[in-house]
Amino acid sequence: MAEPGPLAVDSVVSREQLIAAVRQDFALGPRVAWRSHDPYDLLLSPFVRRVPQVSPFAARLVLQLGRRSGMGLRRLLRVRPHEEPKALADFLRAAATLGRLGEEWPTEYVAELSTRLRHLAVATRTGYGWGLAFPWVSRYMTAAKGEPNIYTTTAACQALLDDYEFAGREESLHTAVLGTRFILRELGSFTYEGSSWLRYSAKADSPIVNIQALTSSLFARIGGIQQDDELLDAADRAAAAVIATQRDDGSWPYSVDGRGDFVDGFHTGFTLEGLVEYADLRGGDVPTSLDAAVATGFAYFKEHLLTADGRPRSFADRGASRDGQTLAQAIQTLVVCGARSDLTTASRIWRLSDEQGQRARFLALRWDVAPFALATAYLVRAINAS
């Protein structure tokens, strides 16, 4: 695939362009009943669904085949579209963000999305959790369809808090509180090299960096709303683990146990965004080293995870990426963590993504459309404030 052309210095976007595009993204949801395929959903096929039990390695190969294939293979293997909690969460956050900016049209989506998201919650012994709507196998874990994990649960809880703060829906706050209870008490934590680490899932004890940062923000947010010292202390421990494992060059690996030694774009973005939001919520109660960690981490992101002309890379110092999640998160990271001057780069990435169709080979709400809608909403918010 040919490399996209260089970014023009004047390739910025207007608020009107952003709103028009995000309205189109939202219009897709009801049209497909908020269901779509996903780059990693091939294990939903009745022909391969037993592969993870026979050979986890073979299952990982199937997932990679699915990532590189399109609708034709999914039709052949009878993979059905599915409703993903993470997609609903991103759409809900985007709708609430735009609604707070005075846009009236997103408000019609908020109630439906929050209801759908709450209904997808999985009741556990201690609260609620959310997971992927398809089986998952990686070097770190194997998960059944719908099995709750910390990442999806954190995303769902953040979206429900947005609904609570925007629409005043108490049931959304209640469900989010039970989500944090599941993370803290049921998934729990473990110790690795002297730091406390939150588990990704009930069966995964890998010290994965980005989820600590993202969940530190969630715990700080709900801890502040509920005045819950237990959650605030857990937020501080999670953020401290992230700060302690930052490398000298400012980067973070995916995990710190050697199994995920790579540095990639959107997980680095998750880490930076989580720390910045945690710091905003905790105010003066953050570690003194946090500001330096974010500053050096963001500098690394811009130098090694963006090309010289400002296009996102999937992995550090590799070529420019067309991956939807990488593009959307790069925009969001620049908006949340950067200065006003970084909005120009974020706008250029947005325009490049929109004009050149930097999306998957098929409709993928969780991986492409919903993250891009959320990134667009954040970009609108930043332009409003600039």
N, C-alpha and C positions, 0 to 999 in steps of 0.2 A: 504494500500500500504506500502510495507516495506521501512524502512529508507535506503537511500544510505549509502554505507560504508564510513569509514573515509577517509579524503583526505591524500594521500601520500605526504610526504614532497618534493618529487622530481617531483610532477605532474605538471610540467611547460610545456609550448608549444613553438614551434619555429615559427618564422615568416612564414616559408613555410607552416606549418600546418594551420596557420590562414588564409593565402591567399587561400589555396586550399578549405577550408571550406566555406569561404565567397563567392568564385566563384560559389559554388554549390547553396548557398542561392540565389544569383543573377540569376542563370539559371532557378530557379523556376518561376520568374516573367513572362518572355515572354511565357513560357509554358502554363500558365493559364491566359494570357492576363492581368496580374496584378490584377486579381480578385480572391477572396477566401471567405470562411466563416469567422466568428468571434465568439468568445465565447459568445458574448452578442447580437447576431443578430436575435434571435428567433421572435421578434416582426415584422419582415419582412414577416412572414407567413400570407397568406390571411385568415387563420383560426383564427388568434388571433390579427390581426392588430387593431381592434376596442377596445381591452381590456383597453388600457390606458385612453380612454375617459370614459369608464364605471367604472373602478376601478384602480387608480394608484397603490394601494397596490398589487392587483392581477397581474398587469403588472410587478412589481418588482419580484414577485414570478416566473413569466414566464421567466424573464431574468436569474434568478438564476438557474432555470431548464435547460436553454440553456447552461449556463456555465458548468454544470455538465454532459451534454449529448454530443453525438458525431454526426457523419454524418447520422446515421440511422434516428434519429428523424428529422433532417433537411430535408432529402429526403421525409419523410412521410408528413411533414408540408409544403413542397414546398418552402423552403427558398433558394433563388438563391444566387450564389456567387456575390460579389460586389467589386467595386474598392474604396479603402479607401485613402483619402488624407494623413492621418498620415503614412500609409505604404509607399506611394510614397515619402513622405518627408524624412523618415528614409533611404530608399534606395538611394535617391538623395544625402543626406548628406554623406552616406558611400562611394558612388562612387566618389564624389568630394574630400573627405578626402584621399582616396587611390590614386586618380589621382595626387594629390599634392605630394604624396610620391613617384611618379615616376612609378606607375603601369599604364600600357597603356590600359589593357583590360577594366577597368571600364569606360573609357571615351566614349565608344560606347553607354553606357546607359544614360549618363548625359543629352543629348539633349532631348531624348524621355521622360525621367522622368520629366524634368522641364516643357516640353510642356504639358504633362498629368496633372501635378499639377496645372499649370496656368488655364487649361481648366476646372478644377473642382471648381475653385473659384466661389463663389456666389456673384453676384453684389448686393450691398446694397445702401442705400441712400448716404453714404459717402465714400465708398471704396469697398474692397473685404473681404469676410470671408470664412472660411472653417468649415465644421462640419462632423459629423459621417454620414455614408451612411445607417444608420438604426435608427429607433426611439429609444429614450432613456428615462428611468424613474428612478429617484433616490429619496432619501429623500430631496434632495436639489432642484431638477428641473425636468421638463418634456420637452423634445425636440422632434420636428418632424424630420423625415428623412431629412438630409442635412442642418438643421438649424445651422448657424455658431456659434461657441463658441470660447472663448479666447485661450483655450489650443491647439486645432487643428489649429487655425489660426496662433498662435505663432510658432508652429512646421513647418507649411508650409512656413511662411515668413523666418524663419531661413534657411530652405533648399534652398529657392530661392536666398537668399543672398550668400550662398555657391556657387550656380551656377553662380551668377554674378561675384564673386571674382575668381572663377576658370576658367570660360569660357568667361567672359566679356559680358554676355548677358544683355543688358540694359533693355529689357522687363521684365526680372526677378526682377531687382532692382525696376522698376516702380511698378510692382504688389506687391512686398513686402512693399513698401512705402504706397500703398493704403490699404494694410492689417493693418498696424499700425494705419492708419487714422481711419479705422473701429473700432479698439479696443479703441482708445483714445476718439473719438468723438461720436461714435454711441453706443457702449456698455457703455462707460463712467465709472464713479466711484461713490462711495458712501462713507459716513463717518461712521465708527464704532469705538466706544471707542477712539475717538480723532485722529484716523489714516484714511488716504485715501486708499480705497480698490478698485481695478479694478473688474468689474463684470465678472462672468464666462460666462453668456449669457444675452440676453436682459431681461429675466424673472427671473434671479437668483441674489439675493443680499446677498448671504452667503459669509462671509470673509474667503475665501479658500486660504491657505498659499502658496502652491507650485506654483500656477499660478502667484502670485505676483513676486516670485523669477525668474521664467522662463521668464516672460515678461519684468522684469527689464533688463535682459540681452539683449533681442531683442531691447528694446527702446534705450539702451545705444549703441548698435551696429549701428542701423540705424541713431540715433542721431549723432553719430560720423561721419558716412559717409556723411550725409546731412548737418552737422553742424547746427542741429536743437535744439535750447535751450529748446523748449517746450517738445520734446521727452526726452532730458536728464534730465529735471526736473521731468518728469513723472517716469523715471527710478529710480531716487533717492527716490521719494516718495514710490514707490512700494518696493524697498529694505528696506527702513526704517520701513515700516509696518511689514516686515518679522522679522527684527532684534528685534523690540519692543515686538513681541509676542513669542519669544523663551522662553521656560520654563527653570527653574533653573538647571535642569539636562541636558540641551543641546538639548532636543527634541523639535519638533514642532508637534502639532496636525494637522489633515487634515484641520479643520476649527476651528476658535476661538470663535464661538458662542454657543458651547456646543453640536451642532448637529453632529459634526464629531470629537469627542474627541479622537479617536484612533490614534496611531502612527504606520505607516506601512513602509515597506521597499522602494518601488519604489517611493512613493510620497516624502519621506524624501530625497531620492536620487535626485529627481527633484529639491527640494529646495536647497540642497547643491550645485548641479551643476550650477543652475541659479545664486546663489550668487557669486560663484567663477568666473564665466564668466563675470558677471557684474563688479566685482572688477578689473579683468584684463582689461576690456574695459575702465573703468572710471579712472583707475590709482590713482592719488593722490586726486581725488575728492570724494572718498568714505567716509562714516562715520568712525570715529576712532574705533568704536565698532565692525566693520564688521569682522576683522581678528579674534577676540576672539569668535564671534558668529560661524564662520565657524569651527574654531578649536574645540570648545566644541561640536558643532553639529556633526562633523565627528567622534570625539571620541565616542559620543553616538551611532552613526551608527555602528561603529565597535564592540562596546561592547554589544549592545542590538539587533541589526538587522542582525548580523552575529552570527552563532554558534561558540563554542569554537574552532572547527576545520575549521572555515572559510566558512561555507555554509550560503547562504542568508535565512533570515526569512521573511515571508509575514508580520507578525506583531511583535512588540517588545516583546522579551523574549518568543516567541512561538517556535514551532519546525521548522526544516528546511523545505524550500518550494521547490516545483518542478515547480512553476508557471513561464512561459516563460518570462513575463514582469519583474517579480521580479529578475530573474537570470540575464537577460540582463542589467537591470539598475544597479544592484549591481556591475557588471564588470565596467560599465561606470563611476559610482560614484567613485570607487576605483582609476580608471585611471585619471579622471579629478581632483579629490579633494585630492588624496593621494600623498605620497612620493614614491620614487623608490622602497622601500621595499614592498609597497602595490601591486606592479605589480605581485608579486609571488602569492598573494591571488587571484587577478583578473584572473591570468592564470589558477589557480587550478579550480576556478568556471567555467571558460570557458571549460576546459577539461571535468569536470564532466558533464556539460550541453551537450556537444557534444557527449561524449562517451555513456552516459546513456539515450540519447534521451529525455532530459527534455523539451519537447514541448507539445502542446495541443494534444487532441485526433484526430485532423484533421488539415489540412493545414490552418493556420491562419496568413496571412501575417502581419496584423496590430499588433496583440498581441504578436506574437512569432518571426516569421522569420525576418521581417524588423528590429525590435529593436535589435535582436541578430546580424544581419549583421552590424548595426551601432556600436554596442559595440565592435565587432570584429575589425572593421576599427580603432576605437579609441585605441584599444589594440595594433594593429600594429603600429600606430603612436607613442605610448608611448615606445614600444620596440625599434623603430628606434631612438628615442631621448635618450634612456638610455645608 
